């Protein structure tokens, strides 16, 4: 028996939070429209040939292609990118990436065919192909669920008590059992099942992004941890040689200096917002968001009411920026002494 009723009950409990998130998503769709205007490859795939390496990835300039995929459109489906290597590898193999992008935006290709394209030929683009899925979703949001982790998709299918439909749908679509399907074929089956479940839920008329958010809130695919309020011993610190060039570098640097900065313990680090939960030197639990530049916090449309501390490498905000009154900003470049500065 389907578990849609339980899901509907959980959604009712989330009503207030979902309304707030709807406003964020609404604004992000405007960014999505900007992305499609700048990179209109679904309607004009021939323009892909005009892409330059700098169009793909140029961290010195705003709003390059991968900026939208990783940051600008984050509320429409998050992908965890631990470093900029996938972007650099795509830029260095731009001809190969262009051919893959042409497949991704091809109206005649199935979702399975797009995912099963040889993305793995570019280093760090293989595995579960999260990045490819995010790109495909950005061009075909009406045909997908913005969940790019196959394990998470299967978890939600199980939570909705729909696991028995996997083989049935797989045989109907591909004349094969679910376990025998390719990554793309399995993802397409999972997508079809979840889209049908959405139509049976009280969110059937809502944005698919809201449905996804509700799934994660109702049936989190990870176990929450208990949150201690006091810690006794701080962790020892180590040092880093070079200054960070991306957000993950800031995370690594903070983890080395967290004691000196007044946060003796980490409770949790996650891919979603906020990035980390820590305990300060007074025993208070704090939520932290990491960014390379302080201005990135605003560019990513983060809610300062849900975060206590912004840890960045460089504080590039104006002195009178309103964000300063809403959140504590720690710029590691300023905090580290000259002798220790990396």
C-alpha positions as CSV (number, residue, x, y, z in Angstrom):
1,X,0.0,0.0,0.0
2,X,1.3,3.4,-0.9
3,X,2.5,5.7,1.9
4,X,1.2,8.9,0.3
5,X,-1.1,9.7,3.2
6,X,1.8,9.7,5.7
7,X,3.7,12.0,3.3
8,X,0.7,14.3,3.1
9,X,0.5,14.5,6.9
10,X,4.2,15.4,7.1
11,X,3.7,18.1,4.4
12,X,0.9,19.7,6.5
13,X,3.4,20.0,9.4
14,X,5.9,21.7,7.0
15,X,3.4,24.2,5.6
16,X,5.0,27.3,7.1
17,X,8.6,26.4,6.1
18,X,7.5,25.3,2.6
19,X,5.8,28.7,2.1
20,X,9.1,30.4,3.0
21,X,11.0,28.1,0.7
22,X,8.5,28.8,-2.1
23,X,9.5,32.4,-2.1
24,X,13.2,31.4,-2.4
25,X,12.4,29.1,-5.3
26,X,10.3,31.7,-7.0
27,X,13.3,34.1,-7.0
28,X,15.6,31.3,-8.2
29,X,13.4,30.6,-11.2
30,X,14.1,34.2,-12.2
31,X,17.8,33.3,-12.1
32,X,17.0,30.2,-14.1
33,X,15.4,32.4,-16.8
34,X,18.6,34.5,-16.8
35,X,20.7,31.3,-17.2
36,X,18.5,30.1,-20.2
37,X,18.8,33.5,-21.8
38,X,22.5,33.4,-21.5
39,X,22.9,29.7,-22.5
40,X,19.8,29.0,-24.6
41,X,21.0,25.6,-25.8
42,X,17.7,23.7,-25.7
43,X,16.2,26.0,-28.3
44,X,19.5,26.7,-30.1
45,X,21.9,23.7,-29.6
46,X,24.1,25.0,-32.4
47,X,25.3,27.8,-30.1
48,X,27.1,25.2,-28.0
49,X,29.9,25.3,-30.6
50,X,30.5,29.0,-29.6
51,X,31.3,28.2,-26.0
52,X,34.7,29.3,-24.9
53,X,36.6,27.9,-21.9
54,X,35.9,31.1,-20.0
55,X,32.2,30.8,-20.7
56,X,32.3,27.5,-18.9
57,X,34.4,28.4,-15.9
58,X,36.0,31.7,-15.1
59,X,36.1,32.2,-11.3
60,X,37.4,35.7,-11.8
61,X,34.1,36.8,-13.4
62,X,30.5,36.3,-12.4
63,X,27.8,34.1,-14.0
64,X,29.8,31.7,-16.1
65,X,28.0,28.4,-17.0
66,X,29.2,26.3,-14.0
67,X,28.5,29.2,-11.6
68,X,24.8,28.7,-12.3
69,X,25.0,24.9,-12.1
70,X,26.8,25.0,-8.7
71,X,25.7,28.2,-7.1
72,X,23.2,30.4,-8.9
73,X,20.6,27.6,-9.2
74,X,21.4,25.8,-6.0
75,X,17.8,26.0,-4.6
76,X,16.6,24.2,-7.6
77,X,18.7,21.1,-6.7
78,X,22.0,21.0,-4.9
79,X,25.1,19.2,-6.2
80,X,28.0,18.8,-3.8
81,X,31.3,19.8,-5.5
82,X,34.2,19.3,-3.1
83,X,36.6,21.3,-5.4
84,X,36.6,23.0,-8.8
85,X,38.3,20.1,-10.5
86,X,35.2,19.0,-12.4
87,X,34.8,22.4,-13.8
88,X,38.5,22.7,-14.7
89,X,38.5,19.3,-16.3
90,X,35.5,20.2,-18.4
91,X,37.1,23.4,-19.5
92,X,40.3,21.6,-20.4
93,X,38.3,19.0,-22.4
94,X,35.9,21.5,-23.8
95,X,35.3,19.8,-27.1
96,X,34.3,16.6,-25.4
97,X,32.1,18.5,-23.0
98,X,30.4,20.3,-25.8
99,X,29.4,17.0,-27.4
100,X,28.0,15.8,-24.1
101,X,26.1,19.0,-23.6
102,X,24.6,18.6,-27.1
103,X,23.3,15.2,-25.9
104,X,22.0,16.7,-22.7
105,X,19.8,19.3,-24.5
106,X,18.7,17.0,-27.3
107,X,14.9,16.9,-27.4
108,X,15.0,13.5,-29.2
109,X,17.1,11.8,-26.5
110,X,15.5,10.1,-23.5
111,X,16.5,10.9,-20.0
112,X,18.3,7.6,-19.8
113,X,20.2,8.2,-23.0
114,X,21.4,11.6,-21.7
115,X,22.6,10.2,-18.4
116,X,24.2,7.2,-19.9
117,X,26.2,9.3,-22.3
118,X,30.0,9.0,-21.6
119,X,30.3,11.8,-19.1
120,X,32.8,9.6,-17.3
121,X,35.3,10.3,-20.1
122,X,35.9,13.7,-18.3
123,X,37.5,13.1,-15.0
124,X,35.2,13.6,-12.0
125,X,32.1,13.6,-14.1
126,X,31.3,9.8,-13.8
127,X,30.0,7.8,-10.8
128,X,26.4,8.7,-10.2
129,X,26.7,11.5,-12.6
130,X,25.2,14.1,-10.3
131,X,26.6,17.0,-12.3
132,X,25.2,15.7,-15.6
133,X,21.8,15.3,-14.0
134,X,21.8,18.8,-12.7
135,X,22.6,20.2,-16.1
136,X,19.9,18.1,-17.7
137,X,17.4,19.3,-15.1
138,X,18.3,22.9,-15.8
139,X,17.1,22.4,-19.4
140,X,14.2,20.0,-18.8
141,X,12.8,20.8,-15.3
142,X,9.3,19.7,-16.4
143,X,10.6,16.2,-17.0
144,X,12.6,15.5,-13.9
145,X,12.8,15.5,-10.1
146,X,15.7,17.6,-8.8
147,X,17.2,14.7,-6.8
148,X,20.5,13.8,-8.4
149,X,21.6,11.0,-6.0
150,X,20.2,7.6,-7.0
151,X,20.4,6.3,-3.5
152,X,18.2,9.1,-2.3
153,X,15.7,8.4,-5.1
154,X,15.5,4.8,-4.0
155,X,15.2,5.8,-0.4
156,X,12.2,8.0,-1.1
157,X,10.6,5.2,-3.2
158,X,11.0,2.9,-0.2
159,X,9.7,5.5,2.2
160,X,6.6,6.0,0.0
161,X,6.1,2.2,0.0
162,X,6.6,2.0,-3.7
163,X,9.5,-0.4,-4.0
164,X,7.3,-3.1,-5.5
165,X,6.7,-0.9,-8.5
166,X,10.4,-0.8,-9.5
167,X,10.4,-4.1,-11.4
168,X,7.0,-3.5,-12.8
169,X,8.0,-0.1,-14.3
170,X,11.3,-1.4,-15.4
171,X,9.8,-4.3,-17.4
172,X,7.2,-2.0,-18.8
173,X,9.7,0.5,-20.0
174,X,12.8,-1.6,-20.7
175,X,11.6,-5.3,-20.6
176,X,14.2,-5.9,-17.8
177,X,14.3,-6.1,-14.1
178,X,15.2,-2.9,-12.2
179,X,18.6,-4.4,-11.0
180,X,19.6,-5.0,-14.6
181,X,19.1,-1.5,-15.8
182,X,21.8,1.0,-16.6
183,X,22.3,4.0,-14.4
184,X,20.3,6.2,-16.8
185,X,17.5,3.7,-17.2
186,X,17.2,3.2,-13.4
187,X,17.1,7.0,-12.9
188,X,14.4,7.4,-15.5
189,X,12.3,4.7,-13.8
190,X,12.8,6.3,-10.4
191,X,11.8,9.7,-11.9
192,X,8.6,8.3,-13.4
193,X,7.5,6.7,-10.1
194,X,8.2,9.8,-8.1
195,X,6.4,12.1,-10.6
196,X,3.4,9.8,-10.4
197,X,3.6,9.9,-6.6
198,X,3.6,13.7,-6.7
199,X,0.4,13.7,-8.7
200,X,-1.3,11.7,-5.9
201,X,0.0,14.0,-3.2
202,X,-1.4,17.3,-1.8
203,X,1.5,18.9,-3.6
204,X,0.4,17.8,-7.1
205,X,-0.2,21.5,-8.2
206,X,3.1,22.7,-6.6
207,X,6.5,23.2,-8.0
208,X,8.5,20.0,-8.3
209,X,11.2,21.6,-6.3
210,X,8.8,22.1,-3.4
211,X,7.8,18.4,-3.7
212,X,11.5,17.5,-3.5
213,X,12.1,19.7,-0.5
214,X,9.1,18.1,1.2
215,X,10.4,14.6,0.6
216,X,13.7,15.5,2.2
217,X,11.9,16.9,5.2
218,X,9.4,14.1,5.6
219,X,11.8,11.2,4.9
220,X,15.4,12.4,5.4
221,X,17.8,9.9,3.8
222,X,20.3,10.3,6.7
223,X,19.9,9.9,10.4
224,X,20.0,13.0,12.5
225,X,22.5,13.1,15.3
226,X,21.9,14.2,18.9
227,X,23.3,17.6,19.6
228,X,25.4,18.0,22.8
229,X,25.5,21.5,24.3
230,X,28.9,21.4,26.1
231,X,32.4,20.2,25.2
232,X,35.4,19.9,27.5
233,X,38.5,19.3,25.3
234,X,39.4,21.2,22.1
235,X,40.8,19.4,19.1
236,X,44.4,20.1,18.2
237,X,45.1,22.3,15.1
238,X,47.4,21.8,12.1
239,X,48.5,24.2,9.4
240,X,47.9,24.7,5.7
241,X,50.4,25.9,3.1
242,X,48.3,27.8,0.5
243,X,45.4,30.2,0.6
244,X,42.0,28.8,-0.4
245,X,40.8,29.2,-4.0
246,X,37.2,27.9,-3.4
247,X,34.7,27.2,-0.7
248,X,36.1,23.8,0.2
249,X,39.5,25.4,0.8
250,X,37.7,27.6,3.4
251,X,36.2,24.6,5.0
252,X,39.6,22.9,5.2
253,X,41.3,26.0,6.6
254,X,38.6,26.6,9.2
255,X,38.8,22.9,10.4
256,X,42.5,23.6,11.1
257,X,42.0,26.8,13.0
258,X,38.6,26.2,14.6
259,X,39.9,26.2,18.1
260,X,41.8,29.5,17.7
261,X,38.6,31.0,16.2
262,X,36.5,30.0,19.2
263,X,34.8,26.9,18.0
264,X,36.3,23.8,19.8
265,X,34.0,21.2,18.3
266,X,32.2,20.3,15.1
267,X,28.8,18.6,15.4
268,X,28.0,18.1,11.8
269,X,29.1,19.1,8.3
270,X,26.7,18.6,5.4
271,X,26.2,19.5,1.7
272,X,23.1,21.5,2.3
273,X,22.6,25.0,3.9
274,X,24.0,25.7,6.5
275,X,27.2,23.9,5.9
276,X,28.1,23.1,9.5
277,X,26.9,23.0,13.0
278,X,29.6,23.7,15.7
279,X,29.9,24.5,19.4
280,X,31.5,27.8,20.4
281,X,33.8,28.3,23.4
282,X,30.8,29.1,25.6
283,X,29.1,25.9,24.8
284,X,26.6,27.4,22.5
285,X,25.5,25.5,19.3
286,X,26.0,27.6,16.1
287,X,25.2,27.1,12.5
288,X,28.0,28.1,10.0
289,X,28.0,28.8,6.3
290,X,31.3,28.7,4.4
291,X,32.0,30.9,1.4
292,X,35.2,32.0,-0.4
293,X,34.0,35.6,-0.4
294,X,31.4,37.1,2.0
295,X,29.4,38.4,-1.0
296,X,28.9,34.8,-2.1
297,X,26.4,34.3,0.8
298,X,24.1,36.9,-0.9
299,X,24.7,35.6,-4.4
300,X,23.6,32.1,-3.3
301,X,20.4,33.5,-1.8
302,X,21.1,32.1,1.7
303,X,18.7,33.1,4.6
304,X,20.7,34.8,7.3
305,X,18.0,34.0,9.8
306,X,18.9,30.3,9.6
307,X,22.6,30.8,10.0
308,X,24.7,32.3,12.9
309,X,28.1,32.7,11.4
310,X,29.5,33.3,7.9
311,X,33.1,32.1,7.6
312,X,34.8,33.3,4.5
313,X,38.3,33.8,3.2
314,X,37.8,37.5,2.4
315,X,35.2,39.9,3.5
316,X,34.4,41.9,0.4
317,X,31.1,43.5,1.5
318,X,30.6,47.2,1.8
319,X,30.9,48.6,5.3
320,X,27.2,49.6,5.3
321,X,26.0,46.2,3.8
322,X,22.8,45.2,5.6
323,X,24.0,41.6,6.0
324,X,26.5,42.7,8.7
325,X,23.7,43.4,11.1
326,X,22.1,40.0,10.6
327,X,25.0,37.6,10.8
328,X,28.5,37.4,12.3
329,X,31.2,37.4,9.6
330,X,34.6,35.8,10.2
331,X,37.1,36.5,7.4
332,X,40.0,34.1,7.8
333,X,42.3,36.3,5.9
334,X,42.0,39.0,8.6
335,X,41.8,36.7,11.6
336,X,45.0,34.7,10.9
337,X,48.2,36.4,12.2
338,X,50.8,37.3,9.6
339,X,53.0,34.5,10.8
340,X,50.3,31.9,10.4
341,X,48.4,33.4,7.4
342,X,48.3,31.0,4.5
